[in-house]
Amino acid sequence: MKRTEPACGRLPWPGPRTPGGNRVLGRGTIAALAAVLLVGGTIGARPADAQPPGGGRSGPDSDRLELRELAHRVVVREAIDALPKQIKKFYENHREEMPSQALEPVFPERGPDRRFLVDQLLPFPFEGLPRSEAALKAKFGEEAEKVGRLPWLVYESYDRLLEAYRAGDKTRILGESDFLAGLIVDLNSPLSLTRNFDGQETGQHGLWLRLTERLPQAMGKDLKLDADAANFLDHPREYVFSIMLESYVWVDNILYLDALARRGKQGYDEFFFDDFARRAGPILRERLSHAAEDAGSYWYTAWTAAGRPDLE
């Protein structure tokens, strides 16, 4: 699964099939399938699943905490393993001081800002999409306020990490690295990038929860990542949009596989998740493996840009 940073405007498209060999389907096919299943009564809504997670989460005894942020925790561990040896030892020595890796893990608030519903503004492949928040607001006005701030949050976090390295502040380095990794996980999640983020437009309410929280837990030991080595990013800001495009192409396929896994079942039970893991699990592993590589690459790039300070 070798991957190098794409040049601006040229992207390594994942191709017409999923990692498991399933063909990527178009949006019209997804809508048609959802309509058929909805008429047959095989897709239902669960109110508790209808929105992305929100609110603060921390504490040692919360099973739901572990469920919600399992992907974040796994990606940070893999990102550390993917680092060059010059800084890998630092992160290994202080792994448990990172908020998500602590014995009593703490995670930031998760709200609508941690999305970027780009297809609400432009059709794929989003030609002419502004690369700054100010330019986006100037072009789309009030609509730009409704899509989330994920790219700009990545920009801001990267800048804070860069300053933390320059200041030699261990606590800030570890905290900001962890926070940035969580944002990169979001950026590698296709549902973070579409207005149909919860399947609400195709009668698949609760899809966000099923894919981002419950599927990683259901996969258990099968959620093994295989990240390539972190590398220096020549254009860390532009790379945000490369990740975004590479992630977005999986939206339709995830909708389709969720619908297939639901067909013929009474609800979103263990049988559904066994089927969903078989169908969509390869996509999840691929996206999280890329997220780990990307997170490590942003850490390494910030450290290099800061002058490669000694870390202890």
N, C-alpha and C positions, 0 to 999 in steps of 0.2 A: 504493500500500500504506500509506495513512495509518492511523495508529492512535494513539489517545490513551489515557492511563492510565485503566483502568476504575475506577469507584467500587467501594468495598468491597461485595462480595456481588452485583455486577452485572458480567458479563463479556462481552466481544465474541467470541462463539463463532465459530470459523473456518467453521462451516457443514458441510453434509453431503457436500462434495466436496473433493478435494485441489486444490492450486493448478493441477495439470495437468488437472483436470476429472474425475478418477476418483472414484467414489462411495465414501464411508466405510462400511465394513461392520461389522456387529455381531460381538461376541466368539463367538457361536455359529456364525456363518458361517466365521470364521477356524478354529475348532477342526475343523469338518467338512472344510474344504478341506485342512487339514494332515493329517487322518486319511487322506483319499483319496490324497494325494501320498505319504504314508509307506508305504501299502500298495503303491503302484506303484513304490516304490524310488526316487523322485525327490528325496527330501530325505535328505541324509546328514550325519553329524557329522564334523567335523574337530577332533581333540583340541586342536590348537594354537589353535583359534578359540573354544574352549568357555567361556572366562572373560574378563571385562573385563580390560583391561591393568592391570598392577600393577608396582610397583618404580620405582626412580629412573631418570631418563633425562636425560642431558646429554652434550654433546660435539659437535664440529663435523662429524664424518664419518659420523654414523649416519643411514643412509637411513630406518631404522625410526623414529627420532626424528621426522624430518620427516613421515613418514606418520602417526604417532600423533597429533601435535598440530597438524596442518595447520589444522583448524577453529579452534583457539584462536588461532593466528597470524593467520589471515584476519579473524577477528572483532575482534581488537584493532586491526588496521589500519583496519577499517571504523568501529569505535567512535570512533577519533580523528577521522576525517573527519566524523562525525556531531555532534561537539561544538560548542557555541556558541563564537563567536570569542573570548570573554573568557578561555577556558582552552585553546582549541584550539592556539594558538601554542606554549604550554608543552609540550604533549604532542608536537607535531610536532618541536620543537627537540631533544627528549630521547627520541625514539622508540626509538633503538637502545640506550638505557640500560634499557629494559624487558626483563625476562628472556626473554620469548618472541620479542622482536624483535631481539635481539642477534645479532651475527655468529656467535657460538657460543651458541645458545639453550639455556636451562636451564628445566626444567619441574619442578613439585613432584611428590611422590609421589602416585600415584593408587590409592586403595583403596576398600573398600566404604563408607566414610564419605561418599564423594562420590556417593551415591545417596540416594533417598528412596522406598522401595518402598511407597508409600502405599496401593495397593490390597490390600496384605497386612493392613491395619488396617481399612479401610472401603471400601465400594463407591462408585464414582463417583456423584455429584459430591462425595463426602467431607464431607457435612454434619456439623457438630459437631467437625471436626478441630481440636484445640488449636493455638494459635498460639505456644506456647513449649515448649521441650524438657522443662522440669519438668512442665508440665501434661500433655504427651503421655505421659511416664513414669507419672504418677499415674493416668492413665486406662487405659493399656494394659499397664502392668507390664513384664514381661520381653520381650514382643513389640516394645515400642518400641525395645529395644536391637538388634533384628535388621534394622531397615529402613534404616539409614543416618542421616546427620546433615546432609544437603545444605542444608535451609533454615537450620539453625542456623549452619552454616559461612558462609553468606551474611551472616547477621546479624553474626557475629564479624568477618568481613573488612570489612564496611561500617564497623563501629565503629572498627577499626584505621585505616582510610583516613581517617575523620573526624579522628581524633587526629593522624595524620600531617600533614594539612592545617593543623590548628591549630598544630602545632609547626613548620611550614614546613620539614619534612625532605624534601628532594627525593628522596633515595634510597628512603625508605619510601613516599612517595607513588607513585612509579613502580612499585615492586615490588608494593605492595598493590593498585594499580589493575590490574596484570596478573593477579595471583592472583584477584581478584574477577571479572575478565572470564572466566577459566577456569571458575569456579563457575557463572556465568550461562550459559555454553555448556552445561554439564551440565544446568542447570535447564530449558533450552530443548530438551533432547534427550528425547523421549518415553520412550526405553528406560531412562533414569535413574530413572523414576518407577513402574516396574511390577515385580512379582515375576517376571515372565516376561522379564526384562531381556536374557537371552541366547537367547531362543527355546526354552529347554529344556523348557517345558511343551507346546509344539506341534511338537516334533521338528525345530526349526530352529536347532540348536546353532551357536554362532558368530555369531549375528545382531549382537551388540554390536560385534564387530570389523568386520563387514561394513559396518554403517551408519555408525559413528562414526569409523572410521579408513580403511577401504579405499574407501568410496564417495567421500569428498572427494578422495582422490588420483586415483581413476578419472575423476572429473569434470574435473580439471585446469582449463583456462581457462574451462570452463563454470560453474565455481563462482564466479560473480560475484554479490556481495551488493548489496542495494538498501535500506539502512537508512534509516528516517525520522530526522529530527533528534532528538537527545537532548533531554529535557525534564525539568523539575523534578518529582520525585515527592513528592506531599503525604504519602503514607504508605508509606515505603520498606519497612517490615517486612511490611505486609499485601500489598504488591505482589508479594512472593515467591510468595504463594499464588495470585495472579492469573496469574502466569507458569506456575505448575505446572498449573493447570487448563487453560489454553490449550494447553499442550504435551501433556497426557495424552490429549486427544481423538484424537490421531494414532496411538496405539499399535496399534489393530486394523488400521488401514490399512497401516501399515508391515509388520506380520506378513503381511498378505495380498499385498502387492506383492513382498515377498521370496519368498514361495512361488510366485507367478506367474513371477518372473524365473528361478527354479530349474527350473521345469517343462521337461522335454525336453532338459536339458543334462547333460553328463557330470560336471561338478563346478563349483566356484566359480572359473571361469576368466574370461578376458577377455570371452567372450561373455555370461557371466552378468552381469558388471559393466556392460557396455554396456547390457544390458536393464534392469538394476536402476537405473542412472543415468537412463535414459529415464523409468522409472516413478516412482521415489522421489526423483529429483533435485530436482524442484520443491518437494517438502516440505522437503528438506534446506536448500535456498536460503532458503526462507521462514523456517524456524526460526533459521538462523544470521543472517539479516538482522534478525530480531527480537532475537536475542541481542546483536548489535552496538548496536542502539538502546538496549536495556536496560542494557548495560554502560556506555555513555556517559551514560545518565540517572543511574545510581548514582554515577558519578564527579562529574557536575555537581551532583547533590543534596548529596553530601558536602561538596563545595567551598562550596556556598551555605550549608549548615548551619554550616560552620566560620567563616562571616563573610566569605567571598569574599576570602581573603588574596591579596596580590600573588604571582605565581609567575614565576620567571625560569629 
